[in-house]
């Protein structure tokens, strides 16, 4: 099969979560891109929790009466919030666990399950190229704790970088990452005023899929055939 002769359809979604205020358990006030391959399919409990979160999210948006068409990805938000969950503690962790459906799982179980899910989705079909990319962007005034960075790198494939959020170039750097990970489908996810010196961490997720399909000529023999069928 000559892939170069096929056409490609692509779509993308992305999410960004900004954390400001008091430092979380994953960062302290200062001063390999891909996770190791995991085998197996995501557990049914993880899929159930992710689906429940998605339905709750859409229900809340409906309840708020948003009067315009929107496209939102519960998957992107789940991965971004799971990165944050790795650094949460106390009441914040309890609240996030309840929202994400993680109450009955240890942090290790959550991470391993999300890692298996990510790997399974990205390797589900040879006809579909699916990229699920994650990244941590820390303000230069914050030090991310090594275990927080390592957990997100190992299980979620998250890159970690330090930026000066008082500098407008920080937004450009994050937006270029999103654009690159989505093959330019999403040129920007953050805009001026959304990140400043009071922001500790920005967590980003990008989901991009590219479907390889045969050209229309390959379907002509099938399309050209028709036959009558009784109705009623």
N, C-alpha and C positions, 0 to 999 in steps of 0.2 A: 504494500500500500504506500503510495507516494503522498505523504502528508502535505508537501508543498503545493499539491494540486487541489487541496481542499480549501474551502472557505471557512472562516472562523467567526463565530458570534461570541461576543464577550459582554459580561455585565459585572458590576462591582458595587459593593457597599462598604462603608467604613464607619467607625465610631471613635470618638475621643472622649475620655473622661479626665477632667482636670481636678486636682486635689489641692485645696488651699486651707489655710488656718493652721491648727496645731498639727505637728508632725505625727504621722501614723507609725505603727509598729515597724514599717518597712523602711523608714528613713529617719535620719537624725539631723537636727539643725546643725550646721557646721560652724564648717569649712567649705563564639560561633553562631551564628545566626539561626541555625536550625537545631531543634531538639534532637537528641539521640532517638533513633527509630524505635518505636514501640510497636508491639504486635498485638493482634486481637482486636475485637470490636468493642465499642463503648458499651458499658453496662446499661441494661434497660432502665435502671434507676436514674442514671445520668440523663438519658434521653427523655424520660418522663419529667424530670425536674426542669430540663431546658424547655420542653414544650409548655409546661405549666407557667414558667416565667414569661414566655412569649405571649401566651393568652392573657395573663394578668397585665402585661404591658399594653397590649392592644385595648383591653377593657378600660384601663385607666385613661388612655388617650381618648377613647370614645366618651368616657364619663366627663372629661374636661371639655368636650364639645369643640374640639379643634375643627374649625370651619374651612379646611382646605385639604387637598390631597397631599399625602405624605408617603414617603417610602422609608421604612425603618427596618433594621435587621436585628431581631432578638439575638441571633447568633453572635453578631459583632459585639453587642452590648454585654452578652454573657462572658465572652473571652476578656473584654476589657475589665469588667467588674471582677472576674476571677483573678486577674493580676492584682487588682487592689485588695482583694480578699486575702491574698498571701501576706499582705502587710498590715492587715487590720487586727485589732485586739479588743478585748473587753466587750462592752455593749455594742460597739460598732460591728464587731465580728458576728455577734449574735443576730443583730438586725439584718446584716447582709446574708447570713446563712438562711434566715427565714425567707427573705425575698428570693433568693436563688435556689431554694430547696436543698440546701446542704446540711440541714440540721442533724441528720443521722450519720454524717460522715466525718471522719478525721480529715485534717488538712492533707495528709498524705493520700488518702483515698480520693479526695476531690481532685488533686493534681494528677494522679495516675489515670483516673477516669477521663478527665478532660484531655489528657495527652493522647490516650487511645482513641478518643473520639476525633481529635484533630487529624491524627495519622490515618484513621479509617476513611474519613471524608476526603482527604487529599489523594488517597490511592484507590478510590472506589471504582473508577472507570478509566480505561485508556482513551476513551473518546472525549473525556472532559478533563481539562487542566484546571484544577482548583487550588488556589493559594489562600492560606489562612495565615496572615502575618501579624505579629504583635511587637510592640516596642514600648520601652519606658524612657521617658525624657525627664530628667531631673534638673531643677534649677541649680545653678552653681553654688547657691547658698545652702544646699542640702546634700547630705551624704547618704546614699542608699546603703542599707546594711547588706553585707556580703551574702547572707543566707537568703534574703529577699530577692536579690538579683539572681542568685544561682537557681532558686526554685523556679522563677519565671523563665529563665533561660533553658533549664533542663526539661521542664514539663510543657511549656507553652511556646518555646522557641523565641522568646522575647529578646530583642536587642536592648541594650541599656546605654544611654548617652547623657552627657551633661551639657546644658546650654545656659546662656545668660538670658533669662526671660525678660529682662529690662531692655534687651536689644531686639529690634524688630526683625533681625535676621533669624531669630529663633523660630518664629512662625514660618518663615520661608523654608527652613530646614525640615520642619515637621511636615509641611505641605508637600515638599518635594519627595519625601519618603512615601507618603500616601499616594502621590501621583505615580511614582515608580512602581509601587507594589500593585497598583490597579491598572497598569499599562495605560496611564494617562486618562482613564475613564473618570477619575475624581481628581481634579487639579488642586483642590484645596478643601480642607476640613475645618480649619481654624482661621479666624479673621481678626483684624486689629481690635484690641480691647478685650478679647476673650482670655488672654494670658498676660500676666504682668509679674512684677517682682514679688507679689504676695502668693503666687502660685508655686506650690512645692513640686508637684509631679504632674505630668501629662501622660496618660496611658492611651495608646492608640491600637486599633485593630483594623485590618483591611482584609476583606474577603473578595477575591476576584475569580471568576470562572470563565473559561474559554471553551466553547463547545466546537469540536471538530465534526463537520458533517460533509457528506459528499456533495459535489456540485449538482445543480438541478438536472443536468444531462443524465446523471446516473439514475434518476427517477423516471425518465421518459418512458421506458418500456412498461413500467407499472401503470403510469398515468394514462398511457395510451390504450390500455385494455379496460373494457367495461362490458357488463352484461346485465340484462334485465332481471329483476327479482319481483316476485308477486308481492303486492301490498295489501294489507288488511287481513 
